[in-house]
Amino acid sequence: MTGEEPGGSKEYVLEGFAVPDQLDAVHTLLAEAAADHPELDPMDVMLFETAIIEIANNVVEYGRPEGEVRWKFTIRVHADDIEAELDDTGQTFTPEQGKGMPGEEAEGGRGLPIAEALLDRIEFKRMDETNHWRMVRRLGQTPQL
Amino acid sequence: MSFEEADNGAYVVLAPEGKFNLVAAPALKSRIDDLVAEGKSKLIVDLHAVDFIDSSGLGALIGGLKSARQQGGDLRIAAAGA
């Protein structure tokens, strides 16, 4: 599903249940946005994809009641950045932002730190019984390897 | 997600395909644990057919590495980004 936002650029929207099978739909949504914006650097798209999937994983994995949480993903491509908003109906919680990477032998705990490393802005707030994430990556900032 | 497996005697190659993510990682980690329990602790994870990996996939690789090393073996990754 797509629509027009007030500024005139296209929105890419996914609504449904936050369940493992829907993670593919998030990849597809971003692929659709990227296909419409060939000017996007594939590295930006790949890093943004990694970040938003990590946040999506958190909702799928920890959102309760399990299997009943609904979410809405919205992706927008702007001239200077790419933005995703994620609303979910899971329980309230406080993300541990700014915690840094766990030890190198840790088997978990990297999702949010990876997202934070790849995004320029990551905001979380709880309002109206909904968790709201906003994720922004500025474009064209990728260092040359 | 499916993965191919080839036992070459000295080592076992596991080759996941597609997205090595929250959905796929537990199955691969479980298979690694089974192989290590059978005494097959020299493992190669061939990533040539993986087009996306998340922290769950990374966690499974680290967990598998630890399991293998605890039994005197090792886990190596091959063809990442190929």
Backbone of each chain as ProteinMPNN parsed JSONL, in Angstrom:
{"seq_chain_A": "MTGEEPGGSKEYVLEGFAVPDQLDAVHTLLAEAAADHPELDPMDVMLFETAIIEIANNVVEYGRPEGEVRWKFTIRVHADDIEAELDDTGQTFTPEQGKGMPGEEAEGGRGLPIAEALLDRIEFKRMDETNHWRMVRRLGQTPQL", "coords_chain_A": {"N_chain_A": [[0.843, -1.192, 0.0], [0.501, 2.187, -0.827], [0.809, 5.75, -0.479], [0.147, 9.293, -0.54], [2.046, 11.67, 1.13], [1.662, 14.746, 3.014], [3.65, 16.5, 1.997], [3.96, 15.701, -0.578], [5.616, 13.634, -1.437], [5.957, 10.096, -1.921], [4.496, 7.626, 0.193], [5.334, 4.563, 1.731], [3.63, 1.9, 2.888], [2.965, -0.533, 5.335], [0.782, -2.712, 6.882], [-0.209, -4.865, 9.508], [0.106, -7.981, 11.284], [2.602, -8.278, 13.777], [4.503, -10.565, 13.25], [6.769, -13.373, 12.753], [6.67, -14.212, 10.01], [6.02, -11.891, 8.701], [8.254, -10.356, 8.493], [9.546, -10.605, 6.064], [7.869, -9.082, 4.528], [8.505, -6.54, 5.329], [11.096, -6.24, 4.312], [10.366, -6.341, 1.618], [8.809, -4.062, 1.379], [10.699, -2.0, 1.72], [12.3, -2.574, -0.447], [10.589, -1.945, -2.493], [10.362, 0.83, -2.148], [13.019, 1.532, -2.655], [13.279, 0.726, -5.294], [11.728, 2.589, -6.585], [13.281, 4.77, -6.271], [15.93, 5.169, -7.725], [18.124, 6.73, -7.345], [19.076, 6.318, -4.84], [21.801, 5.316, -2.846], [22.976, 2.043, -2.912], [24.319, 1.109, -0.662], [23.402, 2.759, 1.406], [20.745, 1.916, 1.404], [20.996, -0.786, 2.108], [22.153, -0.622, 4.669], [20.224, 0.83, 6.037], [18.118, -0.95, 5.805], [19.082, -3.081, 7.353], [19.049, -1.844, 9.858], [16.299, -1.178, 10.305], [15.146, -3.663, 10.247], [16.252, -4.834, 12.494], [14.94, -3.4, 14.519], [12.326, -4.114, 13.908], [12.544, -6.861, 14.397], [12.796, -6.825, 17.191], [10.225, -6.052, 17.955], [8.714, -8.177, 16.962], [9.826, -10.278, 18.415], [9.656, -9.611, 21.14], [7.26, -8.295, 21.595], [4.116, -8.256, 23.185], [0.639, -9.183, 23.66], [1.951, -12.241, 22.417], [1.981, -12.817, 18.963], [-0.314, -11.4, 18.596], [0.138, -8.777, 18.354], [-0.204, -5.826, 16.539], [1.147, -4.009, 13.773], [2.303, -1.018, 12.115], [4.107, -0.047, 9.462], [5.801, 2.651, 8.028], [7.447, 4.012, 5.331], [9.477, 6.587, 4.118], [11.044, 8.369, 1.536], [13.247, 10.945, 1.396], [14.88, 13.934, 0.117], [17.288, 14.213, 1.478], [17.37, 12.26, 3.378], [16.351, 8.979, 4.562], [13.469, 7.577, 5.938], [11.796, 5.767, 8.479], [8.792, 4.916, 10.073], [7.45, 3.216, 12.805], [4.717, 1.861, 14.227], [3.418, 0.077, 16.942], [1.246, -2.226, 18.652], [2.055, -3.487, 20.899], [3.009, -4.312, 24.334], [3.8, -1.758, 26.785], [7.105, -0.552, 27.118], [10.549, 0.124, 27.949], [13.018, 0.966, 25.867], [16.444, 0.045, 25.944], [18.358, 2.277, 25.182], [21.484, 3.43, 23.857], [23.247, 1.674, 25.026], [25.345, 0.311, 23.973], [27.513, -2.097, 22.274], [27.306, -5.572, 23.135], [29.618, -7.939, 24.707], [32.062, -9.642, 22.641], [31.546, -12.368, 22.525], [28.907, -12.63, 23.12], [25.642, -13.879, 22.494], [23.371, -12.545, 21.957], [21.615, -9.376, 22.104], [22.531, -7.429, 20.374], [20.859, -6.169, 18.598], [19.466, -3.586, 18.969], [21.775, -1.899, 19.469], [23.074, -2.193, 16.946], [21.188, -1.042, 15.238], [21.217, 1.555, 16.262], [23.796, 2.295, 15.594], [23.656, 2.484, 12.865], [21.803, 4.327, 12.189], [20.919, 7.803, 11.974], [19.096, 9.086, 13.5], [17.12, 7.842, 16.113], [14.159, 7.356, 17.528], [11.961, 6.865, 20.253], [8.723, 6.582, 21.51], [5.943, 6.292, 23.731], [2.583, 6.383, 23.147], [-0.917, 6.805, 23.355], [-1.531, 4.052, 23.851], [0.205, 2.855, 22.126], [3.331, 1.871, 20.815], [5.806, 3.881, 19.455], [8.124, 4.163, 16.976], [10.683, 6.03, 15.439], [12.813, 6.194, 12.764], [15.715, 7.31, 11.239], [17.92, 7.709, 8.561], [20.525, 9.59, 7.347], [21.266, 10.436, 3.997], [23.959, 9.578, 1.775], [26.122, 9.69, 3.477], [27.788, 7.637, 3.816], [30.907, 6.323, 4.532], [33.652, 6.004, 2.29], [34.842, 2.808, 1.484]], "CA_chain_A": [[0.0, 0.0, 0.0], [1.267, 3.428, -0.88], [-0.039, 6.923, -0.418], [0.856, 10.563, -0.649], [2.106, 12.436, 2.366], [1.35, 16.146, 2.711], [4.705, 17.143, 1.219], [3.877, 15.294, -1.957], [6.371, 12.432, -1.777], [5.187, 8.869, -1.746], [4.698, 6.847, 1.409], [5.242, 3.113, 1.559], [2.979, 1.533, 4.148], [2.671, -1.95, 5.579], [0.034, -2.905, 8.126], [-0.529, -6.268, 9.742], [0.545, -8.511, 12.563], [4.058, -8.323, 13.967], [4.857, -11.982, 13.403], [7.989, -13.641, 11.972], [6.432, -14.286, 8.563], [5.844, -10.549, 8.142], [9.544, -9.679, 8.315], [9.795, -10.543, 4.621], [7.082, -7.974, 3.973], [9.255, -5.302, 5.603], [12.143, -6.198, 3.266], [9.719, -6.044, 0.334], [8.382, -2.655, 1.412], [11.87, -1.147, 1.467], [12.736, -2.83, -1.83], [9.675, -1.18, -3.349], [10.777, 2.229, -2.051], [14.32, 1.677, -3.315], [13.087, 0.584, -6.742], [11.176, 3.862, -7.072], [14.287, 5.827, -6.051], [17.209, 4.624, -8.168], [19.221, 7.593, -6.914], [19.569, 5.886, -3.527], [23.017, 4.503, -2.805], [22.64, 0.716, -2.386], [24.875, 0.945, 0.687], [22.435, 3.379, 2.315], [19.551, 1.062, 1.488], [21.351, -2.003, 2.841], [22.363, -0.307, 6.088], [18.909, 1.203, 6.576], [17.37, -2.209, 5.892], [19.579, -3.798, 8.523], [18.604, -1.145, 11.071], [14.85, -1.264, 10.568], [14.822, -5.063, 10.536], [16.586, -5.093, 13.9], [13.844, -2.866, 15.345], [11.178, -4.99, 13.644], [12.803, -8.108, 15.131], [12.493, -6.608, 18.611], [8.775, -6.057, 18.128], [8.251, -9.554, 16.73], [10.337, -11.194, 19.434], [9.31, -9.261, 22.531], [5.934, -7.696, 21.706], [3.111, -9.12, 23.803], [0.569, -10.641, 23.61], [2.649, -12.82, 21.275], [1.145, -13.179, 17.816], [-1.504, -10.544, 18.501], [0.557, -7.385, 18.211], [-0.326, -5.291, 15.179], [2.091, -2.923, 13.524], [2.198, -0.252, 10.872], [5.397, 0.483, 9.001], [5.711, 3.669, 6.981], [8.77, 4.416, 4.849], [9.48, 7.774, 3.245], [12.358, 8.743, 1.0], [13.371, 12.385, 1.197], [16.095, 14.278, -0.632], [18.501, 14.097, 2.304], [17.361, 11.121, 4.307], [15.307, 7.958, 4.428], [12.821, 7.567, 7.239], [10.771, 4.754, 8.731], [8.056, 4.993, 11.335], [6.866, 1.926, 13.168], [3.783, 1.886, 15.359], [2.966, -1.272, 17.287], [0.284, -2.268, 19.758], [2.594, -4.312, 21.978], [3.001, -3.74, 25.693], [4.722, -0.659, 26.986], [8.435, -0.932, 27.597], [11.55, 1.181, 27.797], [14.202, 0.421, 25.191], [17.726, 0.418, 26.564], [19.164, 2.936, 24.156], [22.806, 3.916, 24.248], [23.905, 0.678, 25.876], [26.571, -0.162, 23.319], [27.572, -3.507, 21.881], [27.709, -6.521, 24.168], [30.905, -8.576, 24.457], [32.09, -10.304, 21.329], [31.026, -13.737, 22.587], [27.472, -12.61, 23.416], [24.829, -14.417, 21.405], [22.242, -11.652, 21.74], [21.789, -8.013, 22.63], [23.142, -6.531, 19.389], [19.871, -5.592, 17.69], [19.323, -2.135, 19.124], [23.047, -1.212, 19.194], [23.33, -2.149, 15.497], [20.283, -0.027, 14.68], [21.699, 2.879, 16.673], [25.031, 2.593, 14.861], [23.388, 2.676, 11.434], [20.827, 5.399, 12.006], [21.297, 9.109, 12.513], [18.127, 9.385, 14.563], [16.23, 6.757, 16.482], [13.329, 7.918, 18.592], [10.913, 5.973, 20.742], [7.806, 7.128, 22.514], [4.705, 5.557, 23.951], [1.414, 7.271, 23.237], [-2.203, 6.204, 22.961], [-1.449, 2.58, 23.877], [0.985, 2.43, 20.961], [4.761, 2.187, 20.78], [6.09, 4.583, 18.212], [9.545, 4.297, 16.653], [11.014, 6.797, 14.232], [14.191, 5.839, 12.411], [16.149, 8.16, 10.117], [19.323, 7.648, 8.123], [20.881, 10.613, 6.362], [21.802, 9.814, 2.783], [25.231, 10.068, 1.252], [27.114, 9.858, 4.538], [28.544, 6.396, 3.953], [32.329, 6.488, 4.21], [34.19, 5.13, 1.242], [35.634, 1.711, 2.064]], "C_chain_A": [[0.88, 1.244, 0.0], [0.31, 4.605, -0.827], [0.802, 8.168, -0.562], [0.903, 11.214, 0.721], [1.913, 13.905, 2.007], [2.393, 16.835, 1.828], [4.738, 16.717, -0.23], [4.662, 14.047, -2.307], [5.59, 11.2, -1.337], [5.513, 8.199, -0.419], [4.527, 5.369, 1.085], [4.785, 2.562, 2.889], [2.688, 0.041, 4.187], [1.908, -2.021, 6.891], [-0.276, -4.382, 8.283], [-0.102, -6.692, 11.124], [2.072, -8.572, 12.607], [4.476, -9.757, 14.282], [6.031, -12.29, 12.47], [7.779, -13.643, 10.461], [6.337, -12.913, 7.914], [7.166, -9.801, 7.966], [9.893, -9.574, 6.83], [9.051, -9.368, 3.986], [7.773, -6.63, 4.228], [10.38, -5.148, 4.581], [11.532, -5.766, 1.929], [9.299, -4.585, 0.248], [9.555, -1.728, 1.1], [12.368, -1.339, 0.031], [11.874, -2.042, -2.813], [10.07, 0.308, -3.343], [12.086, 2.464, -2.807], [14.174, 1.604, -4.834], [12.551, 1.875, -7.356], [12.176, 5.014, -6.966], [15.668, 5.314, -6.427], [18.4, 5.486, -7.767], [19.796, 7.17, -5.567], [20.819, 5.03, -3.676], [22.657, 3.134, -2.22], [23.194, 0.478, -0.985], [23.948, 1.574, 1.725], [21.221, 2.473, 2.509], [19.849, -0.164, 2.34], [21.5, -1.722, 4.338], [21.049, 0.092, 6.765], [18.053, -0.046, 6.767], [17.792, -2.989, 7.137], [19.044, -3.176, 9.805], [17.116, -1.364, 11.334], [14.431, -2.705, 10.833], [15.171, -5.405, 11.986], [15.484, -4.576, 14.831], [12.591, -3.727, 15.159], [11.332, -6.316, 14.394], [12.42, -7.964, 16.598], [10.99, -6.666, 18.859], [8.231, -7.481, 17.973], [8.627, -10.453, 17.912], [9.771, -10.891, 20.818], [7.93, -8.634, 22.686], [4.932, -8.703, 22.264], [1.754, -8.423, 23.75], [1.14, -11.2, 22.3], [1.662, -13.223, 20.178], [-0.067, -12.283, 17.628], [-1.156, -9.072, 18.327], [0.405, -6.963, 16.745], [0.682, -4.17, 15.003], [1.771, -2.218, 12.217], [3.574, 0.341, 10.587], [5.137, 1.526, 7.928], [7.13, 4.074, 6.597], [8.603, 5.618, 3.917], [10.913, 8.041, 2.8], [12.35, 10.24, 0.748], [14.673, 12.667, 0.443], [17.364, 13.988, 0.177], [18.512, 12.899, 3.237], [16.276, 10.123, 3.918], [14.792, 7.687, 5.835], [11.839, 6.41, 7.327], [10.099, 5.071, 10.052], [7.406, 3.632, 11.571], [5.991, 2.126, 14.39], [3.396, 0.445, 15.667], [2.127, -1.242, 18.554], [0.769, -3.152, 20.906], [2.596, -3.586, 23.312], [3.991, -2.594, 25.8], [6.063, -1.187, 27.491], [9.369, 0.243, 27.39], [12.777, 0.61, 27.122], [15.486, 0.925, 25.848], [18.639, 1.014, 25.511], [20.513, 3.374, 24.728], [23.623, 2.942, 25.063], [25.217, 0.185, 25.275], [26.521, -1.647, 23.037], [27.907, -4.388, 23.081], [29.082, -7.109, 23.826], [30.878, -9.416, 23.196], [31.586, -11.742, 21.362], [29.543, -13.788, 22.93], [26.692, -13.12, 22.207], [23.62, -13.543, 21.123], [22.582, -10.261, 22.243], [22.418, -7.038, 21.655], [22.124, -5.762, 18.557], [19.788, -4.084, 17.777], [20.651, -1.394, 18.928], [23.398, -1.135, 17.702], [22.464, -1.055, 14.866], [20.784, 1.375, 15.026], [22.95, 3.282, 15.891], [24.751, 2.986, 13.413], [22.436, 3.838, 11.149], [21.379, 6.708, 12.562], [20.341, 9.549, 13.603], [17.332, 8.127, 14.83], [15.473, 7.236, 17.707], [12.265, 6.903, 18.98], [10.012, 6.739, 21.684], [6.551, 6.26, 22.575], [3.576, 6.57, 23.999], [0.192, 6.545, 22.71], [-2.112, 4.684, 22.838], [-0.644, 2.013, 22.712], [2.452, 2.8, 21.164], [5.064, 2.81, 19.427], [7.602, 4.746, 18.052], [9.681, 5.186, 15.43], [12.503, 6.608, 13.977], [14.605, 6.612, 11.166], [17.626, 7.9, 9.824], [19.549, 8.741, 7.09], [21.533, 9.93, 5.166], [23.163, 10.403, 2.435], [26.298, 10.283, 2.3], [28.029, 8.638, 4.679], [30.003, 6.623, 3.618], [32.748, 5.546, 3.093], [35.061, 4.056, 1.885], [36.949, 1.555, 1.322]], "O_chain_A": [[1.866, 1.332, 0.731], [-0.88, 4.453, -1.105], [2.024, 8.097, -0.691], [-0.12, 11.295, 1.4], [1.99, 14.275, 0.835], [2.04, 17.671, 0.996], [5.464, 17.303, -1.033], [4.422, 13.445, -3.353], [4.691, 11.268, -0.498], [6.659, 8.206, 0.031], [3.686, 4.984, 0.272], [5.461, 2.729, 3.904], [2.231, -0.555, 3.212], [2.337, -1.456, 7.897], [-0.572, -5.069, 7.305], [0.036, -5.867, 12.026], [2.733, -8.875, 11.614], [4.762, -10.105, 15.428], [6.266, -11.559, 11.507], [8.616, -13.133, 9.717], [6.551, -12.78, 6.709], [7.195, -8.731, 7.358], [10.464, -8.577, 6.39], [9.532, -8.746, 3.039], [7.639, -5.698, 3.435], [10.595, -4.059, 4.048], [12.096, -4.943, 1.208], [9.413, -3.949, -0.8], [9.423, -0.788, 0.316], [12.802, -0.388, -0.618], [12.36, -1.54, -3.827], [10.107, 0.957, -4.389], [12.24, 3.463, -3.508], [14.851, 2.322, -5.569], [12.872, 2.214, -8.495], [11.947, 6.098, -7.503], [16.491, 5.05, -5.551], [19.546, 5.042, -7.835], [20.881, 7.611, -5.19], [20.883, 4.138, -4.521], [22.086, 3.07, -1.131], [22.606, -0.271, -0.205], [23.728, 1.004, 2.794], [20.735, 2.29, 3.625], [19.048, -0.539, 3.196], [21.028, -2.496, 5.171], [20.797, -0.264, 7.916], [17.349, -0.18, 7.768], [16.949, -3.493, 7.879], [18.636, -3.883, 10.726], [16.72, -1.694, 12.452], [13.47, -2.947, 11.563], [14.462, -6.18, 12.63], [15.135, -5.234, 15.811], [11.886, -4.03, 16.121], [10.367, -6.83, 14.959], [11.803, -8.856, 17.181], [10.534, -7.251, 19.842], [7.395, -7.926, 18.759], [7.831, -11.284, 18.348], [9.447, -11.804, 21.577], [7.47, -8.457, 23.814], [4.912, -9.864, 21.855], [1.703, -7.194, 23.789], [0.847, -10.693, 21.217], [0.652, -13.878, 20.435], [-0.769, -12.385, 16.622], [-2.038, -8.227, 18.173], [0.839, -7.67, 15.835], [1.028, -3.471, 15.956], [1.074, -2.743, 11.347], [4.116, 1.12, 11.371], [4.336, 1.302, 7.02], [7.925, 4.44, 7.462], [7.721, 5.654, 3.059], [11.858, 7.949, 3.585], [11.535, 10.742, -0.027], [15.458, 11.759, 0.17], [18.382, 13.571, -0.376], [19.544, 12.565, 3.817], [15.419, 10.388, 3.075], [15.561, 7.583, 6.79], [11.134, 6.108, 6.363], [10.753, 5.447, 11.025], [6.887, 2.998, 10.652], [6.47, 2.513, 15.456], [3.08, -0.322, 14.758], [2.274, -0.364, 19.405], [-0.012, -3.523, 21.782], [2.236, -2.412, 23.407], [4.913, -2.481, 24.993], [6.11, -2.178, 28.221], [9.021, 1.228, 26.739], [13.514, -0.159, 27.74], [15.585, 2.085, 26.249], [19.56, 0.366, 25.015], [20.647, 3.649, 25.921], [24.587, 3.333, 25.722], [26.092, -0.301, 25.992], [25.625, -2.36, 23.488], [28.697, -4.0, 23.941], [29.641, -6.808, 22.771], [29.819, -9.848, 22.738], [31.229, -12.285, 20.316], [28.972, -14.874, 23.023], [27.032, -12.834, 21.059], [22.91, -13.776, 20.145], [23.679, -10.004, 22.738], [22.802, -5.935, 22.046], [22.485, -4.801, 17.878], [20.009, -3.382, 16.79], [20.663, -0.349, 18.278], [23.951, -0.135, 17.244], [22.943, -0.25, 14.068], [20.774, 2.271, 14.183], [23.142, 4.454, 15.566], [25.519, 3.732, 12.807], [22.29, 4.27, 10.006], [22.19, 6.721, 13.488], [20.715, 10.286, 14.515], [16.92, 7.428, 13.904], [16.048, 7.487, 18.766], [11.741, 6.177, 18.136], [10.488, 7.464, 22.558], [6.168, 5.599, 21.61], [3.607, 7.506, 24.797], [0.263, 5.777, 21.751], [-2.559, 4.103, 21.849], [-0.789, 0.845, 22.353], [2.772, 3.896, 21.623], [4.627, 2.316, 18.387], [8.268, 5.376, 18.875], [8.883, 5.1, 14.496], [13.336, 6.831, 14.855], [13.914, 6.568, 10.148], [18.461, 7.877, 10.728], [18.849, 8.808, 6.079], [22.267, 8.954, 5.323], [23.473, 11.552, 2.753], [27.28, 10.982, 2.051], [28.916, 8.602, 5.532], [30.312, 7.077, 2.517], [32.246, 4.428, 2.982], [35.91, 4.353, 2.725], [37.751, 0.686, 1.663]]}, "seq_chain_B": "MSFEEADNGAYVVLAPEGKFNLVAAPALKSRIDDLVAEGKSKLIVDLHAVDFIDSSGLGALIGGLKSARQQGGDLRIAAAGA", "coords_chain_B": {"N_chain_B": [[13.405, -20.965, 5.81], [15.852, -22.859, 4.164], [18.625, -25.143, 4.498], [21.616, -26.421, 3.121], [23.533, -29.37, 3.632], [26.646, -30.886, 3.996], [28.597, -33.604, 4.67], [31.872, -33.999, 4.958], [33.508, -35.783, 6.12], [36.067, -35.023, 7.535], [35.103, -32.57, 8.194], [32.023, -30.69, 8.467], [29.917, -29.098, 6.198], [27.687, -26.459, 6.296], [25.165, -24.855, 4.584], [23.369, -22.194, 4.561], [20.544, -20.497, 3.016], [19.273, -17.557, 1.41], [17.562, -15.397, 3.596], [19.254, -15.045, 6.52], [18.093, -14.997, 9.358], [16.005, -13.861, 12.11], [14.028, -15.78, 11.813], [15.284, -17.937, 10.592], [17.649, -18.472, 11.965], [17.451, -19.945, 14.487], [16.98, -22.625, 13.679], [19.299, -23.35, 12.295], [21.207, -23.053, 14.297], [20.318, -24.998, 16.077], [20.759, -27.304, 14.561], [23.533, -27.202, 14.372], [24.162, -27.606, 17.071], [23.227, -30.225, 17.373], [24.957, -31.599, 15.628], [27.432, -31.118, 16.866], [26.982, -32.454, 19.247], [26.992, -35.007, 18.272], [29.603, -35.375, 17.913], [30.683, -34.14, 15.777], [32.396, -31.58, 15.355], [33.829, -29.885, 13.795], [33.19, -27.404, 11.771], [31.869, -25.742, 8.912], [30.347, -22.837, 7.884], [28.848, -21.983, 5.084], [28.293, -19.102, 3.463], [27.563, -18.262, 0.953], [25.12, -18.21, -0.374], [23.535, -16.603, 1.109], [21.652, -13.704, 1.422], [21.023, -11.791, 3.213], [21.716, -10.891, 6.539], [20.998, -10.81, 9.986], [21.134, -9.636, 13.452], [20.326, -11.895, 14.793], [21.143, -14.006, 13.165], [23.88, -13.577, 13.281], [24.229, -14.02, 16.011], [23.634, -16.753, 16.129], [25.774, -17.801, 14.714], [27.88, -17.129, 16.423], [27.113, -18.485, 18.729], [27.216, -21.093, 17.73], [29.933, -21.273, 17.154], [31.0, -21.16, 19.736], [29.889, -23.514, 20.841], [31.103, -25.455, 19.201], [33.832, -25.057, 19.722], [33.955, -25.673, 22.412], [33.871, -28.383, 22.324], [36.269, -29.022, 21.317], [36.446, -28.47, 18.662], [35.855, -26.336, 15.824], [34.393, -23.453, 14.263], [34.059, -22.14, 11.139], [33.478, -19.406, 8.928], [32.537, -19.085, 5.519], [32.81, -17.603, 2.278], [31.344, -15.237, 2.705], [29.364, -12.557, 1.674], [29.691, -13.167, -0.927]], "CA_chain_B": [[14.75, -21.024, 5.202], [16.441, -24.198, 4.133], [20.075, -25.1, 4.344], [22.203, -27.662, 2.653], [24.523, -29.909, 4.562], [27.527, -31.885, 3.365], [29.565, -34.159, 5.619], [33.069, -34.392, 4.214], [34.344, -36.629, 6.968], [36.863, -34.211, 8.457], [34.298, -31.41, 8.592], [30.678, -30.612, 7.906], [29.585, -27.79, 5.636], [26.282, -26.068, 6.337], [25.017, -23.729, 3.645], [22.037, -21.563, 4.577], [20.201, -19.74, 1.807], [18.291, -16.49, 1.575], [17.716, -14.525, 4.753], [19.722, -15.734, 7.724], [17.519, -14.004, 10.264], [15.253, -14.303, 13.28], [13.249, -16.965, 11.471], [16.133, -19.044, 10.155], [18.821, -18.721, 12.807], [17.31, -21.022, 15.49], [17.078, -23.956, 13.067], [20.712, -23.637, 11.997], [21.902, -23.234, 15.584], [19.888, -26.3, 16.6], [21.463, -28.337, 13.786], [24.934, -27.169, 14.814], [24.225, -28.25, 18.391], [23.079, -31.671, 17.158], [26.204, -32.109, 15.029], [28.482, -31.092, 17.897], [26.663, -33.541, 20.181], [27.372, -36.263, 17.598], [31.059, -35.396, 17.794], [31.115, -33.45, 14.552], [32.55, -30.207, 15.845], [34.549, -29.057, 12.828], [32.059, -26.957, 10.956], [32.0, -24.582, 8.029], [29.076, -22.256, 7.444], [29.055, -21.38, 3.768], [27.286, -18.036, 3.385], [27.508, -17.691, -0.4], [23.735, -18.049, -0.84], [22.812, -15.74, 2.054], [21.62, -12.327, 0.915], [20.774, -10.859, 4.317], [21.943, -11.464, 7.864], [20.723, -9.861, 11.06], [21.843, -9.979, 14.682], [19.973, -13.266, 15.165], [22.054, -14.867, 12.416], [25.213, -13.4, 13.87], [24.209, -14.702, 17.311], [23.684, -18.192, 15.89], [27.161, -18.135, 14.337], [28.716, -17.031, 17.627], [26.731, -19.617, 19.576], [27.761, -22.307, 17.109], [31.391, -21.231, 17.348], [31.279, -21.527, 21.127], [29.578, -24.945, 21.001], [32.125, -26.256, 18.512], [35.127, -24.95, 20.421], [33.869, -26.388, 23.695], [34.112, -29.806, 22.048], [37.573, -29.166, 20.674], [36.363, -28.2, 17.23], [35.873, -24.932, 15.439], [33.422, -23.079, 13.239], [34.581, -21.092, 10.243], [32.524, -18.987, 7.909], [33.139, -19.027, 4.187], [32.092, -16.974, 1.157], [30.449, -14.151, 3.104], [29.313, -11.462, 0.718], [30.018, -13.662, -2.279]], "C_chain_B": [[15.265, -22.46, 5.247], [17.954, -24.053, 4.159], [20.589, -26.455, 3.915], [23.286, -28.085, 3.621], [25.352, -30.959, 3.832], [28.576, -32.326, 4.376], [30.757, -34.686, 4.827], [34.009, -35.241, 5.054], [35.104, -35.815, 7.987], [36.071, -33.011, 8.971], [32.937, -31.478, 7.924], [30.438, -29.181, 7.415], [28.073, -27.579, 5.718], [26.131, -24.821, 5.472], [23.596, -23.186, 3.693], [21.81, -20.745, 3.303], [19.201, -18.641, 2.146], [18.58, -15.625, 2.785], [18.094, -15.344, 5.986], [19.342, -14.819, 8.889], [16.836, -14.653, 11.452], [14.499, -15.604, 13.032], [14.169, -18.164, 11.264], [17.206, -19.436, 11.169], [18.626, -19.863, 13.817], [17.475, -22.422, 14.899], [18.536, -24.315, 12.783], [21.493, -23.878, 13.293], [21.564, -24.602, 16.192], [20.616, -27.436, 15.879], [22.932, -28.382, 14.178], [25.074, -27.884, 16.155], [24.108, -29.766, 18.258], [24.363, -32.268, 16.606], [27.314, -32.173, 16.072], [28.249, -32.227, 18.895], [27.027, -34.903, 19.601], [28.88, -36.371, 17.427], [31.581, -34.744, 16.534], [31.24, -31.962, 14.86], [33.472, -29.366, 14.962], [33.554, -28.669, 11.739], [32.435, -25.759, 10.087], [30.598, -24.096, 7.687], [29.362, -21.456, 6.178], [27.936, -20.367, 3.525], [27.059, -17.526, 1.96], [26.083, -17.425, -0.868], [22.891, -17.223, 0.125], [22.833, -14.307, 1.529], [21.302, -11.307, 2.007], [21.057, -11.588, 5.624], [21.644, -10.393, 8.903], [21.436, -10.328, 12.333], [21.486, -11.376, 15.181], [20.889, -14.26, 14.449], [23.459, -14.8, 12.973], [25.296, -14.135, 15.21], [24.295, -16.213, 17.159], [25.099, -18.635, 15.512], [28.067, -18.12, 15.571], [28.407, -18.19, 18.578], [27.291, -20.923, 19.052], [29.268, -22.398, 17.282], [31.75, -21.674, 18.771], [31.013, -23.013, 21.364], [30.685, -25.809, 20.409], [33.451, -26.228, 19.279], [35.112, -25.668, 21.755], [34.118, -27.885, 23.519], [35.417, -30.01, 21.287], [37.564, -28.917, 19.186], [36.45, -26.715, 16.935], [34.739, -24.69, 14.436], [34.027, -21.943, 12.427], [33.46, -20.672, 9.318], [33.265, -18.83, 6.587], [32.21, -18.273, 3.247], [31.077, -15.929, 1.601], [30.517, -13.044, 2.061], [29.613, -11.888, -0.705], [28.806, -13.572, -3.194]], "O_chain_B": [[15.121, -23.164, 6.246], [18.496, -22.984, 3.878], [20.059, -27.496, 4.303], [23.872, -27.268, 4.33], [24.81, -31.816, 3.134], [29.35, -31.509, 4.875], [30.658, -35.689, 4.12], [35.184, -35.39, 4.719], [34.822, -35.9, 9.183], [36.342, -32.5, 10.058], [32.725, -32.213, 6.96], [30.716, -28.204, 8.112], [27.29, -28.415, 5.268], [26.881, -23.856, 5.617], [22.722, -23.651, 2.962], [22.754, -20.359, 2.614], [18.386, -18.785, 3.057], [19.707, -15.172, 2.979], [17.345, -16.216, 6.427], [20.134, -13.993, 9.344], [17.054, -15.825, 11.759], [14.352, -16.428, 13.934], [13.867, -19.272, 11.707], [17.622, -20.593, 11.225], [19.535, -20.674, 13.996], [18.045, -23.305, 15.542], [18.956, -25.45, 13.005], [22.325, -24.782, 13.374], [22.432, -25.273, 16.751], [21.037, -28.409, 16.505], [23.515, -29.459, 14.304], [25.998, -28.674, 16.349], [24.807, -30.507, 18.948], [24.809, -33.321, 17.061], [28.046, -33.159, 16.152], [29.195, -32.88, 19.335], [27.333, -35.839, 20.339], [29.377, -37.344, 16.86], [32.779, -34.786, 16.253], [30.305, -31.19, 14.649], [33.853, -28.258, 15.341], [33.142, -29.485, 10.914], [33.212, -24.892, 10.486], [29.758, -24.88, 7.246], [30.016, -20.413, 6.202], [26.77, -20.741, 3.398], [26.436, -16.482, 1.769], [25.853, -16.52, -1.67], [21.671, -17.151, -0.021], [23.895, -13.762, 1.228], [21.31, -10.101, 1.757], [20.687, -12.749, 5.795], [21.988, -9.224, 8.728], [22.225, -11.273, 12.312], [22.264, -11.982, 15.918], [21.353, -15.231, 15.047], [24.14, -15.814, 13.121], [26.296, -14.786, 15.511], [24.947, -16.885, 17.959], [25.564, -19.696, 15.929], [28.917, -18.996, 15.737], [29.311, -18.796, 19.154], [27.779, -21.757, 19.815], [29.81, -23.476, 17.527], [32.678, -22.456, 18.978], [31.81, -23.695, 22.008], [31.144, -26.767, 21.031], [34.1, -27.259, 19.456], [36.129, -26.211, 22.186], [34.528, -28.568, 24.458], [35.633, -31.061, 20.683], [38.574, -29.13, 18.515], [37.038, -25.943, 17.693], [34.207, -25.629, 13.844], [34.448, -20.922, 12.971], [32.596, -21.475, 8.964], [34.447, -18.492, 6.546], [30.989, -18.301, 3.399], [30.052, -15.749, 0.943], [31.599, -12.649, 1.625], [29.772, -11.046, -1.588], [28.888, -13.941, -4.366]]}, "name": "protein", "num_of_chains": 2, "seq": "MTGEEPGGSKEYVLEGFAVPDQLDAVHTLLAEAAADHPELDPMDVMLFETAIIEIANNVVEYGRPEGEVRWKFTIRVHADDIEAELDDTGQTFTPEQGKGMPGEEAEGGRGLPIAEALLDRIEFKRMDETNHWRMVRRLGQTPQLMSFEEADNGAYVVLAPEGKFNLVAAPALKSRIDDLVAEGKSKLIVDLHAVDFIDSSGLGALIGGLKSARQQGGDLRIAAAGA"}
